[in-house]
Structures are given as structure tokens and as C-alpha cells.
Amino acid sequence: MGIIVLGGLTSSLLRSLGRLDLADLYGASRIPIYVLNAAYPLVPDEVKDFCAGKRAVLVVEEGSPEYVEQQINSILRNADINTRVLGKECLPRSGDYNAEILLRASPHS
């Protein structure tokens, strides 16, 4: 597993992971995290390198539609990498993603 997050959401993600004892106060996480400091353009080689060998990644992006999630799916499918990409099926379709919202994420949001 891994998490791909847009840069502005990193602190909320780390706070929620910290509450689950999956990250510490200094940002070290037990789950691999790929932070996108820019949503466009994605760097295909970096996306492929991060996702290779993982069963699934969760894309944490606010807003709708899920542009980054779609781009990542396209990059991986074109490279024949079968990592499952999760996102809006686990998180609310819209609204602010604070630490509390991220803690409540589920495949049925």
C-alpha cells in the first residue's frame, strides 16, 4: 500500500496517520507517501516507480472530478502496472479534507 497526496493536504494526512500510530510528529510514516507538490504535470516515471510493486495506492485530492486519480490510472495502465488506484470511492467527493475527514475514510464514503 501507499498514499499519493497533493502537497497542501500532507499535514492533515500526517495528523490522521499519527492518530492511528502510523506516523510520528516529524512526518515519518509507516506507510509510503508520495507528495505531489504540483498536481500538473505529473512525472510519469516517478508515479510508476512509487506504484510499482504495490497492491494499491490511495490518492488524496480535494475537489471533483478526480483529475489526479484519473491521470495516475492512465499512467499505470499505459505502463501495464496493475496497482489498484483508490480515491473518491474512499473519500468524500467534495469538501475540505481535514484530519477528521481523512480518519473516517472508507471504501463506502
C-alpha atoms as an extended CHARMM CRD file, in Angstrom:
* protein
*
       109  EXT
         1         1  MET       CA              0.0000000000        0.0000000000        0.0000000000  PROA      1               0.0000000000
         2         2  GLY       CA              0.9530000000        3.6120000000       -0.4730000000  PROA      2               0.0000000000
         3         3  ILE       CA             -0.5870000000        7.0660000000       -0.3950000000  PROA      3               0.0000000000
         4         4  ILE       CA             -0.2960000000        9.7720000000       -3.0340000000  PROA      4               0.0000000000
         5         5  VAL       CA             -1.2330000000       13.1870000000       -1.6650000000  PROA      5               0.0000000000
         6         6  LEU       CA             -1.3050000000       16.7110000000       -3.0120000000  PROA      6               0.0000000000
         7         7  GLY       CA              1.1580000000       18.8540000000       -1.0790000000  PROA      7               0.0000000000
         8         8  GLY       CA             -1.3770000000       21.0580000000        0.6980000000  PROA      8               0.0000000000
         9         9  LEU       CA             -3.0630000000       18.0430000000        2.2710000000  PROA      9               0.0000000000
        10        10  THR       CA              0.1130000000       16.4730000000        3.6330000000  PROA      10              0.0000000000
        11        11  SER       CA             -0.1640000000       17.8970000000        7.1450000000  PROA      11              0.0000000000
        12        12  SER       CA             -3.7970000000       16.7360000000        7.5150000000  PROA      12              0.0000000000
        13        13  LEU       CA             -2.8150000000       13.2980000000        6.2290000000  PROA      13              0.0000000000
        14        14  LEU       CA              0.0930000000       13.0400000000        8.6650000000  PROA      14              0.0000000000
        15        15  ARG       CA             -2.1050000000       14.1660000000       11.5720000000  PROA      15              0.0000000000
        16        16  SER       CA             -4.6570000000       11.4810000000       10.7760000000  PROA      16              0.0000000000
        17        17  LEU       CA             -1.9370000000        8.8270000000       10.3620000000  PROA      17              0.0000000000
        18        18  GLY       CA             -0.4180000000        9.9570000000       13.6500000000  PROA      18              0.0000000000
        19        19  ARG       CA             -3.7290000000        9.3890000000       15.4340000000  PROA      19              0.0000000000
        20        20  LEU       CA             -3.6110000000        5.8270000000       14.0890000000  PROA      20              0.0000000000
        21        21  ASP       CA              0.0280000000        5.4150000000       15.2490000000  PROA      21              0.0000000000
        22        22  LEU       CA              1.1330000000        5.1740000000       11.6190000000  PROA      22              0.0000000000
        23        23  ALA       CA              3.2030000000        8.3880000000       11.5970000000  PROA      23              0.0000000000
        24        24  ASP       CA              5.1860000000       10.4370000000       14.0990000000  PROA      24              0.0000000000
        25        25  LEU       CA              5.3680000000       14.1640000000       14.8670000000  PROA      25              0.0000000000
        26        26  TYR       CA              8.2660000000       14.5860000000       12.4600000000  PROA      26              0.0000000000
        27        27  GLY       CA              6.4530000000       13.2480000000        9.3950000000  PROA      27              0.0000000000
        28        28  ALA       CA              7.9400000000        9.7560000000        9.3510000000  PROA      28              0.0000000000
        29        29  SER       CA              5.2240000000        7.3760000000        8.1850000000  PROA      29              0.0000000000
        30        30  ARG       CA              4.9510000000        3.6020000000        8.3040000000  PROA      30              0.0000000000
        31        31  ILE       CA              3.0120000000        3.8350000000        5.0270000000  PROA      31              0.0000000000
        32        32  PRO       CA              4.9580000000        5.0690000000        1.9810000000  PROA      32              0.0000000000
        33        33  ILE       CA              3.7860000000        8.5460000000        0.9240000000  PROA      33              0.0000000000
        34        34  TYR       CA              4.4140000000       10.2650000000       -2.4070000000  PROA      34              0.0000000000
        35        35  VAL       CA              3.7900000000       14.0110000000       -2.0280000000  PROA      35              0.0000000000
        36        36  LEU       CA              2.8400000000       15.8850000000       -5.1840000000  PROA      36              0.0000000000
        37        37  ASN       CA              3.9210000000       19.4940000000       -4.7900000000  PROA      37              0.0000000000
        38        38  ALA       CA              2.2560000000       20.2360000000       -8.1150000000  PROA      38              0.0000000000
        39        39  ALA       CA             -0.8240000000       18.4830000000       -9.4850000000  PROA      39              0.0000000000
        40        40  TYR       CA              0.1900000000       19.1510000000      -13.0780000000  PROA      40              0.0000000000
        41        41  PRO       CA              2.1860000000       17.9330000000      -14.7860000000  PROA      41              0.0000000000
        42        42  LEU       CA              2.7360000000       14.6020000000      -13.1130000000  PROA      42              0.0000000000
        43        43  VAL       CA              6.1110000000       12.9520000000      -13.6900000000  PROA      43              0.0000000000
        44        44  PRO       CA              5.1910000000        9.5340000000      -15.1390000000  PROA      44              0.0000000000
        45        45  ASP       CA              8.4680000000        7.8380000000      -14.1600000000  PROA      45              0.0000000000
        46        46  GLU       CA              8.0890000000        8.9450000000      -10.5310000000  PROA      46              0.0000000000
        47        47  VAL       CA              4.4700000000        7.7520000000      -10.4130000000  PROA      47              0.0000000000
        48        48  LYS       CA              5.4310000000        4.3910000000      -11.9130000000  PROA      48              0.0000000000
        49        49  ASP       CA              8.4100000000        3.9840000000       -9.5520000000  PROA      49              0.0000000000
        50        50  PHE       CA              6.2720000000        4.7560000000       -6.4970000000  PROA      50              0.0000000000
        51        51  CYS       CA              3.4070000000        2.4450000000       -7.5110000000  PROA      51              0.0000000000
        52        52  ALA       CA              5.4420000000       -0.4870000000       -8.8180000000  PROA      52              0.0000000000
        53        53  GLY       CA              5.1680000000       -3.4910000000       -6.5270000000  PROA      53              0.0000000000
        54        54  LYS       CA              2.2720000000       -2.0470000000       -4.5050000000  PROA      54              0.0000000000
        55        55  ARG       CA             -1.1420000000       -3.7320000000       -4.4810000000  PROA      55              0.0000000000
        56        56  ALA       CA             -2.9210000000       -0.3780000000       -4.1390000000  PROA      56              0.0000000000
        57        57  VAL       CA             -2.4100000000        3.3390000000       -3.6280000000  PROA      57              0.0000000000
        58        58  LEU       CA             -4.8190000000        5.8730000000       -2.1600000000  PROA      58              0.0000000000
        59        59  VAL       CA             -4.9230000000        9.2250000000       -3.9510000000  PROA      59              0.0000000000
        60        60  VAL       CA             -5.8430000000       12.0620000000       -1.5860000000  PROA      60              0.0000000000
        61        61  GLU       CA             -7.0650000000       15.0380000000       -3.6290000000  PROA      61              0.0000000000
        62        62  GLU       CA             -9.7890000000       17.5250000000       -2.8120000000  PROA      62              0.0000000000
        63        63  GLY       CA            -12.2850000000       18.6230000000       -5.4010000000  PROA      63              0.0000000000
        64        64  SER       CA            -14.2320000000       16.9150000000       -8.0740000000  PROA      64              0.0000000000
        65        65  PRO       CA            -13.7200000000       15.4090000000      -10.5620000000  PROA      65              0.0000000000
        66        66  GLU       CA            -10.7270000000       13.3460000000       -9.5350000000  PROA      66              0.0000000000
        67        67  TYR       CA             -8.2230000000       14.6240000000      -12.1090000000  PROA      67              0.0000000000
        68        68  VAL       CA             -5.0510000000       13.3660000000      -10.3970000000  PROA      68              0.0000000000
        69        69  GLU       CA             -6.5760000000        9.9500000000       -9.7330000000  PROA      69              0.0000000000
        70        70  GLN       CA             -7.5180000000        9.6980000000      -13.4340000000  PROA      70              0.0000000000
        71        71  GLN       CA             -4.0220000000       10.7430000000      -14.5470000000  PROA      71              0.0000000000
        72        72  ILE       CA             -2.3770000000        8.1830000000      -12.2660000000  PROA      72              0.0000000000
        73        73  ASN       CA             -4.6850000000        5.4400000000      -13.5290000000  PROA      73              0.0000000000
        74        74  SER       CA             -3.7930000000        6.3630000000      -17.1090000000  PROA      74              0.0000000000
        75        75  ILE       CA             -0.0290000000        6.3580000000      -16.4090000000  PROA      75              0.0000000000
        76        76  LEU       CA             -0.1720000000        2.9710000000      -14.6800000000  PROA      76              0.0000000000
        77        77  ARG       CA             -2.4310000000        1.2640000000      -17.2300000000  PROA      77              0.0000000000
        78        78  ASN       CA             -0.2960000000        2.5110000000      -20.1430000000  PROA      78              0.0000000000
        79        79  ALA       CA              2.7680000000        1.0750000000      -18.3740000000  PROA      79              0.0000000000
        80        80  ASP       CA              0.9530000000       -2.2310000000      -17.6710000000  PROA      80              0.0000000000
        81        81  ILE       CA              1.3150000000       -1.7100000000      -13.9110000000  PROA      81              0.0000000000
        82        82  ASN       CA             -1.6360000000       -3.3260000000      -12.1420000000  PROA      82              0.0000000000
        83        83  THR       CA             -1.5700000000       -1.3090000000       -8.9040000000  PROA      83              0.0000000000
        84        84  ARG       CA             -5.1400000000       -0.5380000000       -7.8230000000  PROA      84              0.0000000000
        85        85  VAL       CA             -5.8240000000        3.2010000000       -7.5470000000  PROA      85              0.0000000000
        86        86  LEU       CA             -8.2890000000        4.2400000000       -4.8510000000  PROA      86              0.0000000000
        87        87  GLY       CA             -9.5420000000        7.7350000000       -4.1840000000  PROA      87              0.0000000000
        88        88  LYS       CA            -13.0280000000        9.1480000000       -4.3370000000  PROA      88              0.0000000000
        89        89  GLU       CA            -14.6210000000        5.7660000000       -3.5670000000  PROA      89              0.0000000000
        90        90  CYS       CA            -12.9300000000        6.0210000000       -0.1410000000  PROA      90              0.0000000000
        91        91  LEU       CA            -13.1150000000        9.7670000000        0.4570000000  PROA      91              0.0000000000
        92        92  PRO       CA            -15.8950000000       12.3580000000        0.1140000000  PROA      92              0.0000000000
        93        93  ARG       CA            -16.4480000000       13.5100000000       -3.4600000000  PROA      93              0.0000000000
        94        94  SER       CA            -16.0640000000       17.1560000000       -2.4290000000  PROA      94              0.0000000000
        95        95  GLY       CA            -15.3120000000       19.3920000000        0.5240000000  PROA      95              0.0000000000
        96        96  ASP       CA            -12.2800000000       20.0890000000        2.6660000000  PROA      96              0.0000000000
        97        97  TYR       CA            -10.1790000000       17.1210000000        3.6990000000  PROA      97              0.0000000000
        98        98  ASN       CA             -9.1360000000       17.7850000000        7.2820000000  PROA      98              0.0000000000
        99        99  ALA       CA             -7.6100000000       15.1630000000        9.5800000000  PROA      99              0.0000000000
       100       100  GLU       CA            -11.0270000000       14.1170000000       10.9310000000  PROA      100             0.0000000000
       101       101  ILE       CA            -12.4390000000       13.5380000000        7.4290000000  PROA      101             0.0000000000
       102       102  LEU       CA             -9.3760000000       11.5070000000        6.4540000000  PROA      102             0.0000000000
       103       103  LEU       CA             -9.7250000000        9.3720000000        9.5960000000  PROA      103             0.0000000000
       104       104  ARG       CA            -13.2890000000        8.4690000000        8.5840000000  PROA      104             0.0000000000
       105       105  ALA       CA            -12.3190000000        7.4210000000        5.0470000000  PROA      105             0.0000000000
       106       106  SER       CA            -13.7640000000        4.1060000000        3.9550000000  PROA      106             0.0000000000
       107       107  PRO       CA            -14.4680000000        2.3090000000        0.6940000000  PROA      107             0.0000000000
       108       108  HSD       CA            -18.1130000000        3.3210000000        1.0650000000  PROA      108             0.0000000000
       109       109  SER       CA            -17.8110000000        7.1250000000        1.5830000000  PROA      109             0.0000000000
